[in-house]
Amino acid sequence: MNIWAGVIGTLGVVLAAWFAARATRAAAQATAEASRAAAQAAAEPAQRERDLEAFKAIRDDMQEEIRDLRTETTRLRAVVRAFAGYVGELTLQMRAGGIAPSTPPDLVDEYNRTGV
């Protein structure tokens, strides 16, 4: 009976050690996961702040580019209108001098009709 008691006792100790090791491993994994989640939660506001700053910089660059393009478009429209008026005057002078001007391209004719 003493042998069986020793064997059962040894099996009990081995089984208890196995359960303890398993529980320790699970606890270590849970702790690691909790630490990872805590680190991510702590880093998230800082990451959002960096993202916001990057988006603001992109927005500012795009707004400046849009302003430049609007200025250029306004200037080009003014040049086209001035040129159209100048060519119109030259056409009238040609007709007054008895010279028939050539037919303007369709795009120029459309601009003269619509102003766009």
C-alpha positions in Angstrom: 0.0 0.0 0.0 2.9 2.3 0.7 4.1 1.9 -2.9 0.7 2.8 -4.3 0.5 5.7 -2.0 3.9 6.9 -3.2 2.9 6.5 -6.8 -0.4 8.2 -6.4 1.3 11.0 -4.4 3.9 11.4 -7.1 1.2 11.4 -9.8 -0.7 14.0 -7.8 2.4 16.2 -7.5 3.1 15.8 -11.3 -0.5 16.5 -12.2 -0.6 19.6 -9.9 2.7 20.9 -11.4 1.3 20.4 -14.9 -1.9 22.4 -14.0 0.2 25.0 -12.3 2.5 25.3 -15.4 -0.5 25.5 -17.6 -2.2 28.2 -15.5 1.1 30.1 -15.3 1.5 30.1 -19.1 -2.2 31.2 -19.5 -1.7 34.0 -17.0 1.5 35.1 -18.7 -0.3 35.2 -22.1 -3.2 37.2 -20.5 -0.7 39.6 -18.9 1.1 40.1 -22.2 -2.1 40.7 -24.0 -3.3 43.2 -21.4 0.1 45.0 -21.5 -0.1 45.1 -25.3 -3.7 46.5 -25.2 -2.6 49.1 -22.5 0.3 50.2 -24.6 -1.9 50.6 -27.7 -4.5 52.5 -25.8 -1.8 54.8 -24.4 -0.3 55.4 -27.8 -3.6 55.9 -29.6 -4.1 59.6 -28.6 -0.6 60.5 -29.6 -1.0 58.7 -33.0 -4.3 60.5 -33.6 -2.6 63.8 -32.8 0.2 63.0 -35.3 -2.4 62.0 -37.9 -4.3 65.2 -37.3 -1.2 67.3 -37.8 -0.4 65.5 -41.0 -3.9 66.0 -42.3 -3.7 69.7 -41.4 -0.4 70.1 -43.3 -1.9 68.3 -46.3 -5.0 70.5 -46.2 -3.0 73.7 -45.9 -0.9 72.6 -48.9 -4.0 71.8 -51.0 -5.7 75.1 -50.0 -2.6 77.0 -51.1 -2.5 75.1 -54.4 -6.2 75.8 -55.0 -5.7 79.5 -54.3 -2.8 79.5 -56.8 -4.9 77.7 -59.4 -7.8 80.1 -58.9 -5.5 83.1 -59.4 -4.0 81.6 -62.5 -7.5 80.8 -63.9 -8.7 84.3 -63.2 -5.6 85.7 -65.0 -6.0 83.4 -68.0 -9.7 84.3 -68.3 -8.7 88.0 -68.4 -6.0 87.4 -71.0 -8.5 85.4 -73.2 -11.1 88.2 -72.9 -8.6 90.9 -73.7 -7.2 88.9 -76.7 -10.8 88.2 -77.9 -11.5 91.9 -77.9 -8.2 92.7 -79.7 -8.8 90.1 -82.4 -12.4 91.4 -82.8 -11.1 94.9 -83.4 -8.5 93.6 -85.9 -11.3 91.7 -87.7 -13.4 94.9 -87.9 -10.4 96.8 -89.3 -9.9 94.0 -91.9 -13.5 94.1 -93.0 -13.4 97.9 -93.1 -10.4 97.7 -95.4 -12.2 95.2 -97.7 -10.3 92.2 -96.5 -12.3 89.1 -95.6 -10.8 87.4 -92.4 -10.6 83.7 -92.3 -13.3 81.7 -90.5 -12.4 81.3 -86.8 -12.0 77.8 -85.4 -15.2 76.3 -83.8 -13.8 76.9 -80.3 -13.3 80.6 -81.0 -16.7 80.9 -82.6 -18.3 79.2 -79.5 -16.4 81.6 -77.2 -17.7 84.6 -79.2 -21.2 83.3 -79.0 -21.3 82.2 -75.3 -18.4 84.1 -73.6 -17.3 80.8 -72.1 
